Structures are given as C-alpha cells and as structure tokens.
Amino acid sequence: MRKALPILMVFVAAALLLLLRLGAPPLDEAEARSAIVSRHMLQTGQWLWPVPPKPFAPERSPLVYWQAVPFAWAAGGMTEVASRLPSVLWALALLLLTWSLALRWFDGRTALIAAGALASSYGFIHWGRRATSEMAEAALVLACVWFLAKHQGDGRRRWPYLFGLLAGLAASFGELEALGVLAIACIALTRSGQPRGGFPPWQAWLGPVLLAVAVLLATPVAASIASSSWAPLRQLWHGHVARYWQPPGHAYPAYRDLLWLLAYCAPWSVLIPIALVHDLRRHRRNDSRIGQVMLLAGAIALWLLLPSSREPRNLLPVVPLASIITGHLLVQFGRGGSKGVAVVITGLVLAGLFVLGVLPLVGPRPLVREAAARIRELGRPAAFIGEPSAAAAFYLGSPYELLVDNAAAEQWASQTGGLVIPRTGRELTGECWQRAAELYPFYAVVWNPAGRTPSVSPTGDPAWLAKHPLRGLKSETLTYVFSAEALARFELGTATLKLSRSADGRHLDIVAESRGGVPGYPMASTIFSRLRDSDYSQVEARDLRTKPSYKHRRFTWVPEGVDYHRHDHCKGPACRDPLHMVTRRDGTKVHCRDKRCGNPDHHVWQLKQAFREPGARDAYHIIAACYVARGFDPTPGAPPQLIRVVNNQSLWEVALRPAGEKTIEVPAGKFDCIRVGYDARPLNAAAKESAEEFEGPFGLTGHADLYVDKATRLVVLLDGQIELGLTFKVQMMLTGREAEAAAPTP
C-alpha cells in the first residue's frame, strides 16, 4: 500500500484539477456542437443517425455522442458537467496507461514522474476538461500502443484480433490517422532493437486489419440502414478518405503544429530538447528502451503532421510519450547527482502547474449562458441570420428559424414579433430595430414598427420632468462600498455621491468621490457633473484623479456637441512659461520633460475629442447619466429606453430595460428593486474599438446587473463579473442615504 500511495496521490491531484469547477465555463462552439447532437439523441431516441436542428449534423461516429448520454440522463438533461465527464474519465484512463507503459519500459520511479508530468501538462488539463472526442481518441490510441508493448515478444496469432478491435474503436472516435498511428507503432516497436520474430508475420495481420475496418464501418452502415439514407456513409467517406486528396485546410506551415505540440507539453516542453540530446547519447550506449520511446514518439508525430486537416489537436497522443521521455530524463538527472537541478526544475514546474492548471479554471468566462437566459425570459420565438452559433443554439434550447438575409429577417420579425439574432458586425439598418439583449458574438433585436426606441431623457418634456425623482430633492448623499471576489474576497474602497442645488438654483451639482484600491496601488478620484435644472441637460463635467497618478479630464457641452479636453503634461519645445520650469542641481532652469510628473502647474488643457455626431449634445457623463436615468419607466415589460453616455473619447448609446423584480438587502436596508439590464451600442470609432476589446461605456470588460429601488430609482446593488485576466465577481452596495426634500413650490 505504501508503494501505491504516490501514484494514488498523482491520480487524486489529476482528478481534482479535471473536476474543479468543471461546469463553470460555458460550452464553446466545438463542445456545443457535440452536446446538441447528444441532447437530440436523448430527447428523440435517434441513436444511430440523429437529425438535430440545422446546421448541426453529426460529424463523427455515433459512439462519440453516446458517451455523454448516460451522464445527461442521470443529471436530468444535457449540462456542462454531463457533456465533459466522459473526457475526464478518458483523461484518467490516459494517465493510467502512461504510468503502466513507463513502468513496463523502465521502473516505478520513472513511471511516477511520467504520470506527474502528464497530469500537470497543459494539453492534458485542457483537453481533459472539454466535451470533445480528442481525449477519447488519444486514450484509445495509447491503449493500442500499450497492447503492442505488452505482446512485443508474443509470436502467437490470436492477440492481434483484439488489437484490431481497439484500433477500430480508436478510428471511430477520432480520424483515420489513428490506424496509421498504430501501423507506425508496430513498425517502430519491431525496428527498435528487439529480436526478430517478436511479432506474428505480416500475413497474420490481414484478419485484424479487416476487423478494424469492420468496426469503423459498423455504426455508419447500421445508421444508413436505419435511416434509409447514404448520408452516414457519405459523411464517413468525406471525413476519413476524401479529405486526404485535398490541399491542406489551413494556410500555416507544418512547423506551427510542432509549436502546438510544445504548448500541449508545457511546462515540461522546456525539457524536451535536453531530453533528446541526453537520451540520444544514452541510446548510443546501448540503452535501447529510451531509443524505442523516442522513435515511437517521433514517428507518430511525423505521421500526424502529414494529413491535410492540419489540426494540432491530433497530436495529443504524442504528449504521453513526451511525458515518459521527460520522466526518464529527470530520473537520470537524479541518479547522476544533479539533485539541485532537479529541485530547481521541480519548483519551475510547480509554478507552471499553477499558471497552466489553476488559472484557466478561474479564467475569463464568456456571457453566452446569461445572455441566452435573458432571451428566454422574453418568451418570444427566435431566429438567426446566417449560420448560428452552436453555443447560442445550445443554451437557447427552444426551436429557432434560419433566415437568409435582412429582408427575410424584417418580414419574419414583423409577422411573428420574434427576436432576430445576427452576428456582431452584421448590422440591421433601420430605426425600427431595437436591441433586446446582448449575446456575444451575437445580439438580439426586435422589430418595432412604431419607430425609434423611446428616450429615457426627453429633455423639455414637462410631464417627464414633473415626475422625475430628482424634482423633489434639495440635496442627497449616497455612500457605496465596492468589493471584488476571485480566489478571495477583498474590499476595493468606498464612493460618496453628493447631489445639491447651486446657489442661484439654476443647476444641479453632483460630486462623486471615490477612495480605495489594493495594497501598493491606492486610488483616489473626484468627478463633478452639472445639470441644468430646467430640463436636466448636461452643462459640464470634470474627472480628476490624484492617485495612483495625476489625471484630469474636462467635458464641456456646446451647441454643436461635446468638447473633451485633457490636462496633459506640456511638451512644447518653444514653451517659456515660468510655471513649467524646473531647477537643475547646477541652478539652471529648464522646461520639465518628465511626463510622469504629477505637478498640475506643468500641465496644459488640450482638446482631445470634439463630439459632433448627431445627438451628441444630448449625451451625459457617466455619473450624470446614472442620475438622469432615474427617470426611466420601470414598468415590467416596458420597451428598452435609450440614453447616450460619453466616456473619454467614446460615445455610446445605452438601452435600459426592466428585467424583473427582486427584494434586495444591503447595508443600507431592504429594498423592493427592479433588475435593470443594459445594452451598449458604440456610436463613434473610439467606442467601436473598445467594443472589439469587449469593453463597455464604463471602461471595464464584463457584465453587470443593476438593481434599482422602485420608489427612488437609485442604484441599490451592482452585481456582475469583470474580466481582467481572471473573472472577478464585483459588487457595489448601497451603505447609506441621506436626503433633504425641496421646499414645496407655492
């Protein structure tokens, strides 16, 4: 038992890495395609040749899709965990086979290190947590190699038939390359220093080869008979045979596949060149075992580079052999007295294990799952323009239509009142289209024959002004606390927002002060916004940041639009302003050239952006927009309402939409709230560039829900995620409110 404890610990660690938050990331495109077919099998009973909604036809053997069905049945439906559990089990089987092979070829110490190297490699963790068939193919290929190694000295003619059965299964789960890999393995194992006669003669392999082909053809033939169609056999022909006669499917050269192979072996890939040089020298000294492994790995890698598909994932069966080579190298270093080197390498590997193993588990999370839930809440039929996203189709779940162009979309939406989902970058022109939800890389729109979406701030409308929550306030002070949570929860700081009326009573002044940050990176900023009391239009705004560095911005509203100025460090070569001069050690005065200088006297105002787009004059700075938006219509089911937001050099149009009611408890008390969703559309080039980087009008990547008090319309809670390399759960909670009512109008 004590001898088995180390390898058991490796298996437990590998299982934890594979299972930790397995269902947290949503399915990507390749995973969703497989999950759609498996879910259709479970729902309809079409086990041999399912016909899911177009265009998601089966691309592999039914065996690939059967493996997730039992887990989906046990879970009550196809979920992320149910679709990914088969890959986890195949990954553990691959780990067991790698350990067994290394133990057969070398010793227990080499086998243990090889298993640890595989369990901590990027390719093992990445493909072991994906709902695709690559890990199953790699495990079956290695099972065949293990079977060959076990019977390497066996000249009997019976065992090759079991080998043919395994080879047929490997080709069914993967590609036809699997049969070539196993042929290469047979040649490599017979030509690597072993005595002749170790394998049966070539005539004895004819039956096993025919058996492998029969296993490969079994399910497509049965599917063709059951469906009375040639489609399954046609798909097998195009996917396994015809594509080898076509030119490469990708333009990049073959050496990029080798780079991918090194990435799959990371962080151990840094040792592979050292292992090749070291082990080749030992092979010359009649150490034939490592030469056998190197020949086998090199031959398989070379064979997998030949197919026209040029898919790097097909190289996954080479990773276990590379782990064995790495384990052998580390054992040789330890025996040679290089224990210090081994300790250093172990430390580097542990750091690499954290980076490559832990961080991807808490990494950026796409929002397709949440956005699909919002679309389902609307309860309308859905349609895609062009080829739909597999992830979007999987999470929507409900039947959908496929539309060919914008004209068909307009006709279908006007007749059914449904949602149209085009790809981002394919804009639907016309003011009658209204955005209902964002679904990256898609967005959903509805058809509104009445015309443009109503504005949240109809300036000059007496009825809107009279019922606005700010109308009855003389002053108001709001305090918020910010927090974030990734691996741990920590406080980011506080913000205080003060609303007051100017001395002449003509303006509303808003001052927002924030203080906080993280250790070593303090932050302090103040934002000032002024609104005209008569119609709540914006007059000016200032954004001053003093920590961690000085930055000052100014926005001025002019009849033509908005002018954005920034207080930049003066760098004019002809400037002679005495305020911009500094004294050297020798007493001479020169112009300050330090751009990181925080002295405001060395800065000058410069016009950075003049917003002259249509409607730019009606835009608001961020803080002012939050106050003006308190006048939106919170009625459930109300159409989205628009407000324009200006932030730095970007101009956005934000659609606010009520999305449900919920009671929220925060430090300031318990509130009956409305959940408000927002969708931002870029209106100028700078905003479009930010949108391509997944940023929104608030300058941060991610998604957030706003919970607004029904009575006062103030923001009670901001709850969402921000992507900054890691997925941070962020919250902004109301901790206090003080308000003074305005004197009644006589």
Helices and strands as residue ranges (DSSP letters): H 5-19, H 29-44, H 62-66, H 69-75, H 80-105, H 108-119, H 122-128, H 134-150, H 159-173, H 177-190, G 202-205, H 206-227, H 231-240, G 242-245, H 255-265, G 268-271, H 272-284, H 288-304, G 312-315, H 318-335, H 339-353, I 354-358, G 359-362, H 368-378, E 382-385, H 390-396, E 400-403, H 406-416, E 419-421, E 433-439, E 442-447, H 462-466, G 469-472, E 473-485, E 489-501, E 507-518, E 521-532, E 538-547, E 551-558, E 561-569, G 578-580, E 581-583, E 589-591, G 600-602, E 603-611, G 616-618, E 620-621, H 622-628, G 629-631, E 641-647, E 650-666, E 669-682, H 685-692, E 702-709, E 715-723, E 727-741
